[in-house]
């Protein structure tokens, strides 16, 4: 049989593919085995040597890495790769001056050795020889103005020197040759304050390199800077998930989760960023935000109202401080001040569901503004249509605002995802009862008692079940008259007790007062 087309694949190729997959999964020992096996089949393959040297350096096996490249050098003497590998080993050892010399030799032999340029940038940054770097790179560019590695290196060095206009010029020159969109987008975001240009560039970079976490991070950070925190969070979660060890990406994720009120996610990301070994521009900010998130949790004391007021005055754009202040005012019973703080948080992020939900609750409760309460509730529902906790809260808000049909619908959605939540079951029972669904209401209240007998809703559930049972038992109704009167004396608005009182009047043929009472209940 004739050989199939494509059957001439080199025998080491599958092992290389396996090794790369294992490296990506951080299964380095298994990756090494795959590369070693491939190297036995292709001993002159420089790519395999590079991969194995990388693995040696990750394990800090510097001598093993040197032995590896020396075994290779008799086969390929004075090749650029040999000097590059030696430079890479020296850089890993922190011997930057020696590493620089090897990398310079690499580039003399092969001016287009892009990996050497990348590593040379690290040596310049580590030794702070930035003016020398600029001088050399300009010399290279005078010979070849379209040398893309040199342009990229020059732009990065200018950025490190805070000479952002020159960095922009270098990137834009580079952009005319290759689409170095991501770096330019980041520059426009962080230093040149042109978010529209940054958004366009980052979007194009994402179209070209959508799987690259650094590209996703830049695009997400541009969205954050533009105030589109909701979309930014989705993008940054994806990119930070691919680069869990990158502190700047974790910082960007933390900041975005922070602005969205997702404290747990922000806390985890800030911890990773704040504990990073290397310094980066957001490290101190990570520590500050993390400290605020951890205040009042565990052994950490909560902040007082005066402390929170001082913080919001000093940092008026800190959404979590505004939310914490609003919650503190709410606990104090200062509903007007609480609403003002939540409204300020909403100005910082108009899509902050937590602030909108709080405003719905305050307006349905102490502020007694049903129209506002329902408007905020509808907005919160639009932002978080699948969140059962928000659905449960909004169901109660709708009930308090007199919209029993919507309340019932919201609470049904919530209880589908949180079937044993006593608070949601309790509120669902009341919404169902208000729509005349007495049996369904009793079933929900019974679940409160069965599943959560010690919950804060249990006492009302017992009372509700006892009083609603009287509707179908005239004999017990008469016997319970004292209990009914006692309940109405303590809570004249308790509808099951009012229903029992009306039924008692009807039993005594006091039809007119019974009818009036029933009509009054219906109007509530």
Buried (B, 14 or more C-beta within 10 A) or exposed (E): EEEEEEEEEEEBEEBBEBBBEBBEEEBBEBBBBBBBBBBEBBEEBBBBBBBBBBBBBEEEBBEBBBEBBEEBBEEEEEBBBBBBBBBBBBBBBEBBEBBBBBBBBBBEBBBEBEBBBBBBBBBBBBBEBBEEBBEBBEEBBEEEEEBBBBBBBBBBBBBBBEBBEBBBBBBBBBBEEEBBBBBBBBBBBBBBEBBEBBBBBBBBBBEEBEEBBBBBBBBBBBBBBBBBBBBBBEBBBBBBEBBEEBBBBBBBBBBBBBBBBBBEBBBBBBBBBBEBEEEBEBBEBBBBBBEBBBBEEEEEEEBEBEBBBEBBEEBEEBBBBBBBBBBBBBEEEBBEBBBBBBBBBBEBBBBBBBBBBBBBBBBBBBBEBBEBBBBBBBBBBEBBEEBBBBBBBBBBBBBBBBBBEBBBBBBBBBBEBBEEBBBBBBBBBBBBBBEEBBEBBBBBBBBBBEEBEEBEBBEBBBBBBBBBBBEEEEEEBEEBBEBBBEBBEEEEEBBBBBBBBBBBBBEEEBEEEBEEBBEEEEEE
